[in-house]
Amino acid sequence: IDGAQMKIHIDMFDTPANVQHWEHFHGFPDGKPAEIATAAQDANGDGFVDLPETESVSGTTMVPFDAEPAKMHVPNDSYPVADAEGHYAYDKLVDLKKLQTAFKAAFGSDDLQLDKRVIYIHGVPDTLKLPATVQGTVMNYDAHV
């Protein structure tokens, strides 16, 4: 964070190629420290830790790293797309005041508490056969997203 702006840089390698990757920070609105989910959160034993299974340790989706993070509109098509080798770089300068205003409207505080958040990178190819038990549909986006 530099004054009135927050610089976000995410450089990803070896992700599923030619796939849009939703990326966000997750956390708990009450400030409880979030943790990254592990295989221990795979409650139904299907081999996938899906979005609902992460919530007990990671909290909820908070800020998207999309074309306009300060709008905090999660379901959209403006996230990075990996190239044929599975690489992408995301660089964004975000107006901190706008983000804090939107964050406060959503979560009751303008304190982002970045030290208590975790980042998730989502997205697998549509060709991957997911078991019916995998959850995570958001509006018209299926669990692959």
LUMDO-579679 format. One line per field, with one value per residue: residue in three letters; x, y, z of N, C-alpha, C, O, CB in turn; residue number from 0. Coordinates in nm, 2 decimals. Glycine has a CB too. Layout:
residues N
type: ALA ... .
n_u: X ... .
n_v: Y ... .
n_w: Z ... .
ca_u: X ... .
ca_v: Y ... .
ca_w: Z ... .
c_u: X ... .
c_v: Y ... .
c_w: Z ... .
o_u: X ... .
o_v: Y ... .
o_w: Z ... .
cb_u: X ... .
cb_v: Y ... .
cb_w: Z ... .
seq: NUM ... .
end
This chain:
residues 145
type: ILE ASP GLY ALA GLN MET LYS ILE HIS ILE ASP MET PHE ASP THR PRO ALA ASN VAL GLN HIS TRP GLU HIS PHE HIS GLY PHE PRO ASP GLY LYS PRO ALA GLU ILE ALA THR ALA ALA GLN ASP ALA ASN GLY ASP GLY PHE VAL ASP LEU PRO GLU THR GLU SER VAL SER GLY THR THR MET VAL PRO PHE ASP ALA GLU PRO ALA LYS MET HIS VAL PRO ASN ASP SER TYR PRO VAL ALA ASP ALA GLU GLY HIS TYR ALA TYR ASP LYS LEU VAL ASP LEU LYS LYS LEU GLN THR ALA PHE LYS ALA ALA PHE GLY SER ASP ASP LEU GLN LEU ASP LYS ARG VAL ILE TYR ILE HIS GLY VAL PRO ASP THR LEU LYS LEU PRO ALA THR VAL GLN GLY THR VAL MET ASN TYR ASP ALA HIS VAL .
n_u: 0.09 0.06 0.03 -0.24 -0.30 -0.32 -0.10 -0.13 0.02 0.04 0.19 0.16 0.24 0.23 -0.04 -0.37 -0.38 -0.49 -0.72 -0.95 -0.88 -1.03 -0.95 -0.90 -0.90 -0.97 -1.14 -1.23 -1.50 -1.50 -1.24 -1.09 -0.80 -0.74 -0.69 -0.52 -0.70 -0.67 -0.62 -0.75 -0.99 -1.15 -1.44 -1.63 -1.48 -1.42 -1.19 -1.15 -1.12 -1.36 -1.52 -1.73 -1.62 -1.39 -1.46 -1.47 -1.21 -1.10 -1.28 -1.49 -1.53 -1.38 -1.23 -1.21 -0.96 -0.97 -1.06 -1.16 -1.11 -1.20 -1.47 -1.57 -1.72 -1.78 -1.87 -1.78 -1.64 -1.38 -1.13 -0.79 -0.65 -0.49 -0.20 -0.10 0.10 0.03 0.08 0.03 0.03 -0.08 -0.14 -0.22 -0.32 -0.50 -0.75 -0.73 -0.91 -1.16 -1.17 -1.17 -1.41 -1.61 -1.55 -1.62 -1.89 -1.97 -1.86 -1.86 -1.64 -1.37 -1.11 -0.89 -0.72 -0.50 -0.30 -0.44 -0.57 -0.62 -0.51 -0.68 -0.65 -0.86 -1.00 -1.03 -0.99 -1.27 -1.29 -1.22 -1.34 -1.55 -1.65 -2.00 -2.03 -1.88 -1.90 -1.97 -2.09 -2.15 -2.38 -2.43 -2.20 -2.02 -1.88 -1.62 -1.52 .
n_v: -0.12 0.21 0.52 0.66 0.45 0.10 -0.14 -0.43 -0.73 -1.03 -1.32 -1.59 -1.93 -2.24 -2.29 -2.42 -2.41 -2.16 -2.08 -1.89 -1.74 -1.69 -1.49 -1.40 -1.23 -1.40 -1.41 -1.36 -1.16 -1.08 -1.05 -1.26 -1.46 -1.59 -1.91 -2.12 -2.36 -2.72 -3.06 -3.17 -3.04 -3.15 -3.25 -3.43 -3.62 -3.64 -3.59 -3.33 -3.00 -2.80 -2.47 -2.42 -2.59 -2.47 -2.26 -2.28 -2.25 -2.05 -1.84 -1.60 -1.51 -1.21 -0.96 -0.92 -1.00 -0.87 -0.69 -0.45 -0.42 -0.26 -0.23 -0.46 -0.67 -0.99 -1.22 -1.23 -1.17 -1.07 -1.15 -1.26 -1.45 -1.75 -1.82 -2.04 -2.18 -2.18 -1.95 -1.63 -1.28 -1.06 -0.72 -0.44 -0.12 0.00 0.22 0.31 0.43 0.40 0.12 0.07 0.19 0.04 -0.21 -0.16 -0.12 -0.38 -0.54 -0.41 -0.27 -0.06 -0.15 -0.34 -0.55 -0.71 -0.88 -1.09 -1.23 -1.47 -1.57 -1.70 -1.88 -1.96 -2.20 -2.45 -2.65 -2.67 -2.92 -3.10 -3.36 -3.33 -3.46 -3.51 -3.42 -3.19 -2.86 -2.51 -2.34 -2.03 -1.79 -1.80 -1.94 -2.23 -2.50 -2.54 -2.29 .
n_w: 0.00 -0.09 0.00 -0.14 -0.29 -0.37 -0.46 -0.65 -0.73 -0.90 -1.00 -1.19 -1.25 -1.43 -1.41 -1.50 -1.84 -2.08 -1.94 -1.76 -1.46 -1.16 -0.89 -0.55 -0.23 0.07 0.38 0.72 0.83 1.10 1.17 1.25 1.20 0.88 0.72 0.48 0.31 0.33 0.24 0.45 0.48 0.29 0.33 0.22 0.10 -0.17 -0.31 -0.39 -0.27 -0.23 -0.28 -0.07 0.12 0.20 0.36 0.64 0.74 0.59 0.56 0.39 0.04 -0.03 -0.16 -0.50 -0.75 -1.01 -1.31 -1.19 -0.88 -0.67 -0.70 -0.61 -0.72 -0.76 -0.94 -1.26 -1.59 -1.60 -1.51 -1.50 -1.77 -1.83 -2.03 -2.31 -2.18 -1.92 -1.78 -1.62 -1.55 -1.31 -1.27 -1.09 -0.99 -0.73 -0.62 -0.30 -0.11 -0.24 -0.25 0.03 0.10 -0.03 0.08 0.35 0.32 0.25 0.46 0.70 0.81 0.73 0.75 0.60 0.69 0.59 0.67 0.78 0.59 0.32 -0.01 -0.29 -0.59 -0.84 -1.07 -1.31 -1.60 -1.83 -1.93 -1.74 -1.56 -1.30 -0.99 -0.90 -0.65 -0.61 -0.52 -0.57 -0.74 -0.87 -0.94 -1.28 -1.32 -1.32 -1.11 -1.21 -1.24 .
ca_u: 0.00 0.14 -0.05 -0.38 -0.32 -0.27 -0.05 -0.14 0.09 0.03 0.25 0.13 0.30 0.19 -0.18 -0.44 -0.36 -0.60 -0.84 -0.97 -0.86 -1.08 -0.86 -0.96 -0.86 -1.07 -1.12 -1.34 -1.53 -1.47 -1.10 -1.02 -0.71 -0.78 -0.58 -0.54 -0.76 -0.59 -0.70 -0.83 -1.12 -1.23 -1.53 -1.70 -1.38 -1.43 -1.06 -1.15 -1.16 -1.44 -1.54 -1.79 -1.54 -1.28 -1.51 -1.45 -1.08 -1.06 -1.38 -1.56 -1.46 -1.38 -1.20 -1.16 -0.84 -1.02 -1.03 -1.19 -1.12 -1.27 -1.61 -1.61 -1.83 -1.71 -1.89 -1.77 -1.55 -1.27 -1.02 -0.68 -0.66 -0.35 -0.16 -0.09 0.19 -0.03 0.13 -0.03 0.07 -0.18 -0.09 -0.33 -0.32 -0.63 -0.77 -0.75 -1.03 -1.27 -1.18 -1.21 -1.56 -1.68 -1.52 -1.70 -2.03 -1.99 -1.82 -1.88 -1.52 -1.28 -0.98 -0.87 -0.65 -0.44 -0.22 -0.53 -0.64 -0.55 -0.54 -0.71 -0.66 -0.95 -1.02 -0.98 -1.05 -1.41 -1.28 -1.19 -1.46 -1.56 -1.76 -2.12 -2.03 -1.80 -1.98 -1.90 -2.15 -2.18 -2.47 -2.43 -2.07 -2.02 -1.78 -1.49 -1.47 .
ca_v: 0.00 0.33 0.63 0.64 0.33 -0.03 -0.21 -0.57 -0.80 -1.17 -1.38 -1.73 -2.03 -2.38 -2.30 -2.47 -2.32 -2.10 -2.08 -1.77 -1.77 -1.60 -1.48 -1.32 -1.26 -1.45 -1.39 -1.35 -1.02 -1.04 -1.03 -1.39 -1.49 -1.70 -2.01 -2.19 -2.49 -2.83 -3.19 -3.20 -2.97 -3.22 -3.32 -3.54 -3.72 -3.66 -3.56 -3.19 -2.91 -2.70 -2.34 -2.43 -2.66 -2.38 -2.15 -2.30 -2.21 -1.93 -1.74 -1.58 -1.43 -1.07 -0.87 -0.99 -0.94 -0.86 -0.56 -0.34 -0.48 -0.17 -0.25 -0.58 -0.75 -1.11 -1.30 -1.15 -1.23 -0.98 -1.20 -1.30 -1.58 -1.81 -1.84 -2.18 -2.25 -2.17 -1.83 -1.50 -1.18 -0.96 -0.60 -0.35 -0.01 0.02 0.34 0.25 0.49 0.34 -0.01 0.07 0.23 -0.08 -0.31 -0.13 -0.15 -0.52 -0.62 -0.33 -0.21 -0.03 -0.21 -0.46 -0.65 -0.79 -0.98 -1.19 -1.28 -1.56 -1.55 -1.82 -1.87 -2.06 -2.23 -2.57 -2.66 -2.73 -3.06 -3.18 -3.42 -3.31 -3.54 -3.43 -3.36 -3.07 -2.75 -2.39 -2.27 -1.89 -1.74 -1.89 -2.00 -2.36 -2.53 -2.53 -2.16 .
ca_w: 0.00 -0.11 0.01 -0.17 -0.38 -0.33 -0.58 -0.65 -0.83 -0.88 -1.11 -1.17 -1.34 -1.42 -1.38 -1.61 -1.96 -2.15 -1.85 -1.68 -1.32 -1.06 -0.78 -0.45 -0.10 0.15 0.52 0.82 0.86 1.24 1.18 1.28 1.09 0.78 0.68 0.35 0.32 0.30 0.22 0.57 0.46 0.20 0.42 0.16 0.06 -0.32 -0.37 -0.42 -0.17 -0.31 -0.22 0.06 0.22 0.25 0.44 0.79 0.78 0.51 0.56 0.27 -0.06 0.00 -0.27 -0.63 -0.82 -1.15 -1.38 -1.10 -0.75 -0.58 -0.72 -0.53 -0.79 -0.78 -1.06 -1.39 -1.68 -1.62 -1.44 -1.59 -1.84 -1.84 -2.17 -2.34 -2.09 -1.79 -1.71 -1.64 -1.45 -1.28 -1.20 -1.07 -0.89 -0.68 -0.53 -0.16 -0.05 -0.30 -0.20 0.17 0.11 -0.07 0.18 0.47 0.29 0.25 0.58 0.82 0.85 0.62 0.78 0.51 0.77 0.49 0.74 0.83 0.47 0.23 -0.15 -0.36 -0.73 -0.88 -1.21 -1.37 -1.74 -1.84 -1.97 -1.62 -1.51 -1.16 -0.93 -0.87 -0.51 -0.61 -0.51 -0.59 -0.85 -0.84 -1.04 -1.39 -1.33 -1.26 -1.02 -1.28 -1.22 .
c_u: 0.09 0.05 -0.20 -0.41 -0.26 -0.23 -0.06 -0.06 0.09 0.09 0.23 0.19 0.24 0.04 -0.25 -0.43 -0.49 -0.73 -0.84 -0.96 -0.92 -0.98 -0.91 -0.88 -0.98 -1.04 -1.24 -1.37 -1.50 -1.32 -1.02 -0.92 -0.75 -0.66 -0.62 -0.60 -0.66 -0.68 -0.79 -0.97 -1.21 -1.33 -1.60 -1.61 -1.38 -1.30 -1.05 -1.19 -1.23 -1.46 -1.61 -1.71 -1.43 -1.33 -1.48 -1.31 -1.04 -1.16 -1.45 -1.48 -1.48 -1.36 -1.15 -1.04 -0.88 -0.99 -1.06 -1.22 -1.21 -1.42 -1.67 -1.72 -1.76 -1.74 -1.89 -1.66 -1.42 -1.15 -0.91 -0.70 -0.51 -0.33 -0.15 0.01 0.14 0.03 0.04 0.03 -0.05 -0.12 -0.20 -0.30 -0.47 -0.65 -0.81 -0.88 -1.15 -1.29 -1.23 -1.36 -1.64 -1.67 -1.61 -1.84 -2.06 -1.96 -1.82 -1.76 -1.44 -1.14 -0.97 -0.80 -0.58 -0.36 -0.31 -0.61 -0.55 -0.59 -0.57 -0.71 -0.75 -0.95 -0.95 -1.05 -1.19 -1.40 -1.25 -1.32 -1.46 -1.67 -1.88 -2.12 -1.95 -1.90 -1.90 -1.97 -2.19 -2.26 -2.47 -2.29 -2.06 -1.89 -1.64 -1.43 -1.41 .
c_v: 0.12 0.45 0.60 0.53 0.21 -0.10 -0.36 -0.64 -0.95 -1.23 -1.53 -1.82 -2.17 -2.39 -2.37 -2.37 -2.28 -2.10 -1.95 -1.81 -1.66 -1.61 -1.37 -1.33 -1.30 -1.42 -1.39 -1.21 -0.98 -1.03 -1.15 -1.42 -1.61 -1.79 -2.07 -2.33 -2.60 -2.95 -3.22 -3.14 -3.04 -3.31 -3.43 -3.64 -3.74 -3.63 -3.41 -3.11 -2.79 -2.57 -2.35 -2.50 -2.57 -2.28 -2.16 -2.25 -2.08 -1.82 -1.73 -1.51 -1.28 -0.98 -0.95 -0.92 -0.96 -0.73 -0.44 -0.39 -0.39 -0.18 -0.37 -0.66 -0.88 -1.18 -1.21 -1.22 -1.14 -1.02 -1.24 -1.44 -1.63 -1.83 -2.00 -2.25 -2.24 -2.06 -1.72 -1.41 -1.09 -0.84 -0.50 -0.25 0.01 0.14 0.28 0.30 0.42 0.19 -0.02 0.10 0.11 -0.19 -0.29 -0.15 -0.30 -0.59 -0.54 -0.26 -0.17 -0.08 -0.34 -0.57 -0.75 -0.90 -1.10 -1.26 -1.39 -1.54 -1.69 -1.78 -1.99 -2.09 -2.36 -2.58 -2.72 -2.88 -3.16 -3.23 -3.41 -3.40 -3.45 -3.37 -3.23 -2.95 -2.62 -2.31 -2.13 -1.83 -1.84 -1.95 -2.13 -2.39 -2.53 -2.39 -2.14 .
c_w: 0.00 -0.11 -0.02 -0.26 -0.32 -0.46 -0.56 -0.76 -0.80 -1.01 -1.09 -1.28 -1.32 -1.38 -1.50 -1.73 -2.02 -2.07 -1.78 -1.53 -1.23 -0.94 -0.68 -0.32 -0.02 0.30 0.60 0.85 1.00 1.27 1.23 1.17 1.00 0.76 0.55 0.38 0.27 0.27 0.34 0.56 0.36 0.28 0.35 0.10 -0.09 -0.39 -0.41 -0.30 -0.24 -0.22 -0.08 0.16 0.27 0.36 0.59 0.83 0.70 0.51 0.42 0.17 -0.03 -0.12 -0.39 -0.69 -0.97 -1.21 -1.28 -0.96 -0.66 -0.59 -0.65 -0.59 -0.84 -0.91 -1.18 -1.47 -1.70 -1.54 -1.54 -1.65 -1.86 -1.99 -2.19 -2.25 -1.95 -1.71 -1.72 -1.52 -1.44 -1.21 -1.20 -0.97 -0.86 -0.59 -0.40 -0.10 -0.11 -0.26 -0.05 0.19 0.08 0.03 0.31 0.44 0.29 0.39 0.71 0.88 0.73 0.64 0.70 0.58 0.68 0.55 0.79 0.71 0.40 0.09 -0.21 -0.51 -0.77 -1.03 -1.26 -1.51 -1.74 -1.88 -1.86 -1.57 -1.35 -1.11 -0.90 -0.74 -0.50 -0.62 -0.54 -0.70 -0.79 -0.96 -1.16 -1.42 -1.26 -1.17 -1.08 -1.26 -1.08 .
o_u: 0.18 0.00 -0.26 -0.52 -0.17 -0.31 -0.02 -0.08 0.12 0.04 0.28 0.20 0.19 0.00 -0.18 -0.47 -0.59 -0.84 -0.73 -1.02 -0.86 -0.93 -0.96 -0.80 -1.09 -0.92 -1.35 -1.28 -1.48 -1.29 -0.90 -0.96 -0.79 -0.54 -0.74 -0.55 -0.58 -0.80 -0.89 -1.06 -1.32 -1.31 -1.63 -1.66 -1.34 -1.29 -0.94 -1.29 -1.16 -1.44 -1.56 -1.72 -1.37 -1.25 -1.47 -1.29 -0.95 -1.13 -1.46 -1.38 -1.59 -1.45 -1.05 -1.03 -0.83 -0.90 -1.00 -1.33 -1.28 -1.50 -1.78 -1.81 -1.69 -1.65 -1.98 -1.60 -1.36 -1.07 -0.94 -0.77 -0.43 -0.42 -0.18 0.00 0.21 0.02 -0.03 0.07 -0.11 -0.06 -0.26 -0.25 -0.55 -0.56 -0.92 -0.95 -1.25 -1.40 -1.31 -1.43 -1.74 -1.76 -1.67 -1.91 -2.17 -2.03 -1.78 -1.76 -1.44 -1.05 -1.03 -0.81 -0.61 -0.34 -0.25 -0.71 -0.43 -0.70 -0.49 -0.76 -0.72 -0.89 -0.83 -1.16 -1.22 -1.50 -1.27 -1.41 -1.38 -1.78 -1.87 -2.20 -1.96 -1.98 -1.78 -1.91 -2.24 -2.20 -2.50 -2.27 -2.10 -1.81 -1.54 -1.31 -1.36 .
o_v: 0.14 0.49 0.53 0.50 0.21 -0.11 -0.42 -0.60 -1.00 -1.20 -1.59 -1.77 -2.20 -2.49 -2.39 -2.25 -2.35 -2.12 -1.90 -1.91 -1.55 -1.71 -1.27 -1.43 -1.24 -1.40 -1.41 -1.13 -0.86 -1.00 -1.15 -1.40 -1.72 -1.75 -2.07 -2.40 -2.58 -2.94 -3.29 -3.18 -3.01 -3.43 -3.53 -3.74 -3.85 -3.63 -3.37 -3.14 -2.71 -2.57 -2.30 -2.47 -2.60 -2.23 -2.06 -2.20 -2.01 -1.71 -1.82 -1.45 -1.24 -0.91 -1.03 -0.80 -1.04 -0.66 -0.34 -0.40 -0.44 -0.13 -0.39 -0.70 -0.89 -1.21 -1.13 -1.32 -1.15 -0.94 -1.26 -1.53 -1.55 -1.86 -2.08 -2.38 -2.29 -2.06 -1.70 -1.46 -1.04 -0.86 -0.47 -0.28 0.04 0.16 0.22 0.23 0.39 0.15 -0.10 0.05 0.08 -0.27 -0.38 -0.20 -0.34 -0.69 -0.59 -0.19 -0.24 -0.05 -0.44 -0.69 -0.87 -1.01 -1.20 -1.33 -1.40 -1.49 -1.78 -1.68 -2.10 -2.01 -2.37 -2.52 -2.81 -2.95 -3.28 -3.15 -3.48 -3.42 -3.33 -3.27 -3.16 -2.94 -2.62 -2.21 -2.11 -1.81 -1.96 -2.01 -2.13 -2.30 -2.52 -2.38 -2.04 .
o_w: 0.08 -0.22 0.05 -0.31 -0.24 -0.55 -0.45 -0.88 -0.69 -1.12 -1.00 -1.40 -1.21 -1.31 -1.61 -1.71 -2.02 -2.13 -1.73 -1.49 -1.22 -0.91 -0.73 -0.30 -0.04 0.33 0.54 0.88 1.03 1.38 1.25 1.05 1.06 0.77 0.51 0.47 0.18 0.27 0.32 0.63 0.34 0.29 0.42 0.04 -0.14 -0.51 -0.46 -0.24 -0.30 -0.10 0.02 0.28 0.38 0.43 0.66 0.94 0.75 0.46 0.35 0.20 0.00 -0.17 -0.38 -0.68 -1.04 -1.16 -1.30 -0.91 -0.57 -0.51 -0.62 -0.52 -0.94 -0.99 -1.21 -1.43 -1.81 -1.50 -1.66 -1.59 -1.91 -2.07 -2.10 -2.24 -1.85 -1.59 -1.83 -1.42 -1.54 -1.11 -1.30 -0.86 -0.94 -0.50 -0.38 -0.03 -0.04 -0.23 -0.02 0.27 0.14 0.06 0.37 0.53 0.33 0.42 0.81 0.98 0.63 0.56 0.74 0.54 0.69 0.49 0.84 0.74 0.42 0.06 -0.19 -0.55 -0.74 -1.11 -1.24 -1.53 -1.66 -1.85 -1.87 -1.54 -1.29 -1.17 -0.88 -0.71 -0.40 -0.71 -0.55 -0.75 -0.68 -1.07 -1.14 -1.52 -1.14 -1.16 -1.01 -1.25 -1.04 .
cb_u: -0.10 0.23 0.00 -0.43 -0.25 -0.38 0.10 -0.29 0.24 -0.12 0.40 -0.02 0.45 0.27 -0.25 -0.58 -0.28 -0.62 -0.83 -1.11 -0.71 -1.22 -0.71 -1.11 -0.78 -1.09 -1.04 -1.31 -1.68 -1.53 -1.07 -1.13 -0.57 -0.83 -0.57 -0.40 -0.89 -0.48 -0.61 -0.76 -1.10 -1.14 -1.63 -1.80 -1.41 -1.54 -1.04 -1.24 -1.03 -1.57 -1.61 -1.92 -1.48 -1.22 -1.66 -1.46 -0.98 -1.04 -1.32 -1.69 -1.52 -1.29 -1.09 -1.28 -0.71 -1.18 -1.12 -1.32 -0.99 -1.23 -1.65 -1.63 -1.89 -1.73 -2.03 -1.73 -1.61 -1.31 -1.06 -0.55 -0.73 -0.34 -0.03 -0.04 0.33 0.00 0.27 -0.18 0.20 -0.30 0.04 -0.46 -0.25 -0.68 -0.89 -0.63 -1.04 -1.26 -1.04 -1.13 -1.59 -1.63 -1.37 -1.67 -2.06 -1.90 -1.68 -1.93 -1.44 -1.28 -0.96 -0.79 -0.75 -0.35 -0.15 -0.63 -0.67 -0.57 -0.43 -0.85 -0.51 -1.10 -0.97 -1.02 -0.96 -1.49 -1.17 -1.12 -1.48 -1.59 -1.71 -2.24 -1.96 -1.70 -2.05 -1.76 -2.28 -2.05 -2.43 -2.47 -1.96 -2.03 -1.80 -1.51 -1.58 .
cb_v: 0.00 0.33 0.74 0.77 0.36 -0.12 -0.17 -0.61 -0.76 -1.22 -1.34 -1.75 -2.04 -2.46 -2.16 -2.51 -2.39 -2.18 -2.20 -1.70 -1.79 -1.64 -1.44 -1.35 -1.15 -1.60 -1.26 -1.43 -1.00 -1.14 -0.92 -1.51 -1.53 -1.64 -2.12 -2.20 -2.50 -2.87 -3.30 -3.14 -2.83 -3.31 -3.22 -3.48 -3.85 -3.58 -3.64 -3.16 -2.86 -2.76 -2.25 -2.50 -2.79 -2.30 -2.14 -2.44 -2.31 -1.98 -1.61 -1.50 -1.46 -1.03 -0.77 -1.00 -1.01 -0.89 -0.55 -0.27 -0.49 -0.03 -0.27 -0.55 -0.67 -1.20 -1.36 -1.00 -1.26 -0.84 -1.32 -1.30 -1.56 -1.94 -1.77 -2.19 -2.18 -2.30 -1.80 -1.51 -1.11 -1.03 -0.55 -0.42 0.12 -0.11 0.43 0.29 0.64 0.34 -0.08 0.17 0.34 -0.13 -0.32 0.02 -0.09 -0.59 -0.67 -0.42 -0.29 0.13 -0.23 -0.42 -0.72 -0.71 -0.92 -1.14 -1.17 -1.71 -1.48 -1.88 -1.88 -2.01 -2.12 -2.70 -2.74 -2.65 -3.08 -3.10 -3.57 -3.16 -3.61 -3.52 -3.47 -3.06 -2.74 -2.41 -2.34 -1.81 -1.60 -1.81 -1.90 -2.48 -2.67 -2.56 -2.05 .
cb_w: 0.12 -0.24 -0.09 -0.24 -0.52 -0.25 -0.61 -0.65 -0.84 -0.86 -1.12 -1.17 -1.32 -1.33 -1.36 -1.58 -2.06 -2.28 -1.75 -1.71 -1.29 -1.01 -0.83 -0.43 -0.03 0.13 0.54 0.95 0.84 1.33 1.28 1.30 1.15 0.65 0.79 0.27 0.24 0.41 0.18 0.70 0.42 0.10 0.46 0.06 0.12 -0.37 -0.49 -0.54 -0.08 -0.36 -0.31 0.04 0.16 0.13 0.43 0.83 0.74 0.37 0.60 0.30 -0.20 0.11 -0.22 -0.73 -0.79 -1.15 -1.50 -1.15 -0.69 -0.60 -0.87 -0.39 -0.92 -0.66 -1.04 -1.36 -1.82 -1.59 -1.35 -1.51 -1.98 -1.76 -2.20 -2.49 -2.10 -1.72 -1.76 -1.63 -1.50 -1.20 -1.28 -1.05 -0.94 -0.61 -0.60 -0.07 -0.07 -0.46 -0.21 0.25 0.02 -0.21 0.22 0.51 0.15 0.15 0.55 0.93 0.95 0.60 0.93 0.39 0.86 0.39 0.85 0.93 0.38 0.27 -0.23 -0.32 -0.80 -0.84 -1.29 -1.29 -1.83 -1.95 -2.08 -1.51 -1.55 -1.12 -0.80 -0.89 -0.42 -0.72 -0.38 -0.62 -0.89 -0.81 -1.09 -1.52 -1.28 -1.36 -0.95 -1.43 -1.25 .
seq: 0 1 2 3 4 5 6 7 8 9 10 11 12 13 14 15 16 17 18 19 20 21 22 23 24 25 26 27 28 29 30 31 32 33 34 35 36 37 38 39 40 41 42 43 44 45 46 47 48 49 50 51 52 53 54 55 56 57 58 59 60 61 62 63 64 65 66 67 68 69 70 71 72 73 74 75 76 77 78 79 80 81 82 83 84 85 86 87 88 89 90 91 92 93 94 95 96 97 98 99 100 101 102 103 104 105 106 107 108 109 110 111 112 113 114 115 116 117 118 119 120 121 122 123 124 125 126 127 128 129 130 131 132 133 134 135 136 137 138 139 140 141 142 143 144 .
end
